[in-house]
């Protein structure tokens, strides 16, 4: 109920230049197990293409953990921030 349709054309046609700069940015990936937007194999491909420092997994979350599991998401964000010494 809280989500609105996104710009699907922008998402599906976005292209990014290859750059070493992106490789230098520390990041994590939060895998959502009940995602109906990104299939598990799509999420795995994203992880393999740009390996994160950590992969966190939320079992009972859809594509928007901010709404479906906000407290679990918050916990992972705090862990990620601590890992990056922010």
N, C-alpha and C positions, 0 to 999 in steps of 0.2 A: 504493500500500500504506500510505502514511503518513497519508493523509487519511481523515476520517470524514464521513459525510453531514452536511450543514449544515441549519439550520432554514429550509427552503425557504419556508414560509409567511411567516415574518418577513421574509425577503428580498424576496419578491414583493409583499407588502402594506405595506411600510414607506412612510410618508408624512412629509415634512418641511415645516415651516412656511417660507414664503418669508422670507428675512432678508438684510439687507445685511451682516450680520456674517460670514457664510460667504464672501462675495465678497472680504473683506479678508485672508483666510488664503492666504498664498502656497503653491502646491502644484505638483506635477508629475504627469504621467500616464505610467505604464509600460505600453505596449501589448504584449500577448503574442500573437504571430502564430499559435501552434498551440493557442490557447484553444478548448476545446470547451464551455465554460460560457457565455462571452459571445462572440457572433458579431462579426465585424469591424464591421458596421454599428451594433451596439449600443455597441461601444467608441467608435466615431466620434461617435455621438449624445451619449455622456457627455462627450467632449472638447468638443463644440460647445456643450453646455448650460452647462458650467462651465469655460471655457478656462483651461488651466494655463499656468504660466510656460514650461515645456518639456514636450515629449512624447518619451520615450525608447522605443525599440522593441527587443524581444528576439525574434529570428527563431525560435529553436528552443526556445521555452518554452511550456508549457501554462499553465493558469490559476494555477498555484502556482509561480512562479519561485523561491521560497524553496527548493523541493525540486528542481526540474528544472534550474535554471541559477543556483545561489546566488552564484557568483563574479561573474557578469555583473550580477546584481541588486545586489550589494554595490557594484560600481563605479558604477552609476547612482545609488545612494543617497548615495555619497560626493560625486558630482558635484552632486547636488541640494542637499546640505548646504552645499557650497562656494558654490553660487549664492545661497543664502539667507543666507550669512554666519553660519552657526550655529557 
